[in-house]
Amino acid sequence: MARYIEASCKLCRREEQKLFLKGVKCYSNKCPFEKKGYAPGQHGRTRRFKKSEYGVQLREKQKVRRIYGILEKQFKNYFEKAEREKGITGENLLKLLERRLDNVVYRLGFAPSRDAARQLVRHRHFTVNDKIVDIPSYLINAGDEIKVRDKSKKLAVIHGAMRRVKEGKQYPWLSLDKPNLTGVFMNIPNREDIPTPVNEQLIVELYSK
């Protein structure tokens, strides 16, 4: 399965904002973006271009792809599915991405980053409605229950992530039973509740060309 294997921090620098791809490191003084806020590459510090309309749209698409950790072909498939659904295409796209199992695991606080959540899912540490699911792109439906498997409840990475979850700070479409490491995807979120800092309409305009 294809995946991005180079330095994640370069992606934040390319998009000129923190995408929080490395979990705890992103909140510490070791974050490379804090030290090198300019674009990566030999001329990243000095080279500045005025972005065209296409360039602005492209960067917005790349930003969303990188936040959710999705490669190009898969992202286009999500967009085409969002187009076929009723409603606003851009909002449908973000709702689909929020329903991915790796994202839900991350949002619930079972992993410090989406990348870590993907790895945990692939290693079969979670169940959905009491069935083991090891596909990070599995789409969660309203009412689905996500649990950490009994044999996985002592994993340091999960407990480390859960220590940073504050009571009452959960997303409105999720319910978390922190002591039992169980969460429920109560409903598909509204766009205004999704804290992803992007303008999805620019992505729609890009694919409409």
C-alpha positions as CSV (number, residue, x, y, z in Angstrom):
1,M,0.0,0.0,0.0
2,A,1.4,3.3,-1.1
3,R,2.1,5.9,1.6
4,Y,4.1,9.1,2.2
5,I,7.4,8.2,3.9
6,E,9.4,11.4,3.9
7,A,9.6,14.0,6.6
8,S,6.1,15.1,7.7
9,C,7.4,18.5,8.9
10,K,8.3,19.5,5.4
11,L,4.6,19.3,4.5
12,C,3.7,21.9,7.1
13,R,6.4,24.2,5.8
14,R,5.3,23.7,2.2
15,E,1.7,24.7,3.2
16,E,3.0,27.6,5.4
17,Q,1.0,26.5,8.4
18,K,1.1,23.8,11.1
19,L,-0.9,20.8,10.1
20,F,-0.2,18.9,13.4
21,L,1.0,15.7,11.6
22,K,3.4,14.6,14.4
23,G,1.3,14.7,17.5
24,V,3.0,15.8,20.6
25,K,6.1,17.2,18.7
26,C,3.9,19.8,17.0
27,Y,3.0,21.3,20.4
28,S,6.6,21.4,21.7
29,N,9.6,23.7,21.1
30,K,11.1,20.9,19.0
31,C,8.6,21.5,16.1
32,P,10.7,22.4,13.0
33,F,8.0,24.7,11.7
34,E,8.6,27.0,14.7
35,K,12.3,27.1,13.7
36,K,11.9,27.0,10.0
37,G,8.6,28.6,9.0
38,Y,9.7,29.0,5.4
39,A,9.2,26.5,2.5
40,P,11.6,23.5,2.3
41,G,14.4,23.3,-0.3
42,Q,17.6,25.2,-1.1
43,H,15.7,28.4,-2.0
44,G,12.8,28.1,0.4
45,R,13.9,31.0,2.6
46,T,14.2,33.6,-0.1
47,R,11.9,32.5,-3.0
48,R,8.5,34.0,-2.9
49,F,6.0,33.9,-5.7
50,K,2.6,35.5,-6.1
51,K,0.2,32.5,-6.3
52,S,-2.2,32.3,-9.3
53,E,-5.8,31.4,-8.8
54,Y,-4.9,27.8,-9.8
55,G,-2.0,27.8,-7.3
56,V,-4.2,28.9,-4.4
57,Q,-6.7,26.1,-5.3
58,L,-4.0,23.5,-5.6
59,R,-2.4,24.4,-2.3
60,E,-5.8,24.1,-0.6
61,K,-6.3,20.6,-2.0
62,Q,-2.8,19.6,-1.0
63,K,-3.4,20.9,2.5
64,V,-6.5,18.8,3.0
65,R,-4.8,15.7,1.5
66,R,-1.9,16.1,3.9
67,I,-4.0,16.8,7.0
68,Y,-5.9,13.6,6.5
69,G,-2.9,11.6,5.1
70,I,-4.5,10.6,1.8
71,L,-2.8,10.1,-1.6
72,E,-3.9,11.7,-4.8
73,K,-6.0,8.9,-6.4
74,Q,-7.8,8.1,-3.2
75,F,-8.6,11.8,-2.6
76,K,-10.1,12.1,-6.1
77,N,-12.3,9.1,-5.4
78,Y,-13.6,10.8,-2.3
79,F,-14.3,14.0,-4.2
80,E,-16.2,12.1,-6.9
81,K,-18.2,10.3,-4.2
82,A,-18.9,13.7,-2.6
83,E,-20.2,15.0,-5.9
84,R,-22.7,12.2,-6.2
85,E,-24.2,12.8,-2.8
86,K,-26.9,15.3,-2.0
87,G,-25.8,18.6,-0.6
88,I,-22.8,20.9,-1.0
89,T,-19.9,19.0,-2.6
90,G,-17.1,20.6,-0.5
91,E,-18.9,19.9,2.8
92,N,-19.7,16.3,1.7
93,L,-16.0,15.8,1.0
94,L,-15.0,16.8,4.6
95,K,-17.7,14.8,6.1
96,L,-16.5,11.7,4.2
97,L,-12.9,12.3,5.4
98,E,-14.1,12.7,9.0
99,R,-15.8,9.3,8.8
100,R,-12.6,7.4,8.1
101,L,-11.8,5.1,10.9
102,D,-8.2,6.4,11.3
103,N,-9.6,9.9,11.7
104,V,-12.2,8.9,14.2
105,V,-9.6,7.0,16.3
106,Y,-7.5,10.2,16.3
107,R,-10.5,12.5,17.1
108,L,-11.5,10.3,20.0
109,G,-7.9,10.7,21.4
110,F,-6.8,7.0,21.1
111,A,-3.8,8.1,19.0
112,P,-1.5,11.2,19.1
113,S,-1.8,11.8,15.3
114,R,-3.6,10.4,12.3
115,D,-0.5,8.7,11.1
116,A,-0.2,6.9,14.5
117,A,-4.0,6.1,14.3
118,R,-3.5,4.5,10.8
119,Q,-0.7,2.2,12.2
120,L,-2.8,1.2,15.2
121,V,-5.8,0.4,13.0
122,R,-3.6,-1.7,10.6
123,H,-2.2,-3.6,13.6
124,R,-5.8,-4.6,14.5
125,H,-6.0,-2.8,17.8
126,F,-9.7,-1.6,17.4
127,T,-13.1,-3.0,16.8
128,V,-16.1,-1.4,15.2
129,N,-19.4,-2.8,16.6
130,D,-17.4,-5.6,18.2
131,K,-15.8,-6.7,14.9
132,I,-12.1,-6.2,14.3
133,V,-11.5,-3.7,11.5
134,D,-7.9,-3.1,10.1
135,I,-8.7,-0.8,7.2
136,P,-7.9,2.8,8.0
137,S,-10.2,4.1,5.3
138,Y,-13.2,2.2,6.6
139,L,-16.2,4.6,6.8
140,I,-17.9,4.9,10.2
141,N,-21.6,5.3,10.3
142,A,-23.8,7.1,12.8
143,G,-24.2,4.9,15.9
144,D,-21.1,2.8,15.3
145,E,-19.1,2.0,18.5
146,I,-15.3,2.0,18.3
147,K,-13.4,0.1,21.0
148,V,-9.8,-0.5,21.9
149,R,-9.4,-4.3,22.0
150,D,-8.9,-5.8,25.5
151,K,-5.4,-7.0,24.6
152,S,-4.4,-3.6,23.4
153,K,-5.6,-1.5,26.4
154,K,-2.2,-1.4,27.9
155,L,-0.4,0.0,24.9
156,A,1.7,3.0,25.9
157,V,0.9,5.0,22.7
158,I,-2.8,4.8,23.5
159,H,-2.4,5.7,27.2
160,G,0.0,8.5,26.3
161,A,-2.6,10.0,23.8
162,M,-5.5,9.6,26.3
163,R,-3.7,11.5,29.0
164,R,-4.0,14.6,26.8
165,V,-7.7,14.2,26.3
166,K,-9.5,16.6,28.6
167,E,-13.0,15.8,30.0
168,G,-15.7,17.7,28.2
169,K,-13.5,18.7,25.3
170,Q,-14.7,16.0,22.9
171,Y,-16.1,16.8,19.5
172,P,-19.9,17.2,19.5
173,W,-20.5,14.3,17.1
174,L,-18.5,11.9,19.2
175,S,-19.1,10.3,22.6
176,L,-16.1,9.0,24.7
177,D,-16.1,6.6,27.6
178,K,-12.5,7.3,28.6
179,P,-12.2,4.7,31.4
180,N,-13.3,1.9,29.1
181,L,-11.5,3.2,26.0
182,T,-14.7,3.2,24.0
183,G,-16.2,5.8,21.7
184,V,-19.4,6.2,19.7
185,F,-19.8,8.1,16.4
186,M,-23.1,9.6,17.2
187,N,-23.8,11.4,14.0
188,I,-22.2,12.8,10.8
189,P,-20.8,16.2,11.8
190,N,-22.0,19.5,10.4
191,R,-19.4,21.6,8.6
192,E,-19.3,24.3,11.2
193,D,-18.3,21.7,13.8
194,I,-15.4,20.3,11.8
195,P,-12.2,22.2,13.0
196,T,-10.3,21.6,9.7
197,P,-8.9,25.0,8.7
198,V,-9.5,24.9,5.0
199,N,-11.7,26.5,2.3
200,E,-13.2,23.4,0.7
201,Q,-14.9,25.5,-2.0
202,L,-11.5,26.2,-3.6
203,I,-11.1,22.4,-4.0
204,V,-14.4,22.2,-5.8
205,E,-13.4,25.0,-8.1
206,L,-10.1,23.2,-8.8
207,Y,-11.8,20.0,-9.9
208,S,-14.4,21.9,-11.9
209,K,-11.8,23.2,-14.3
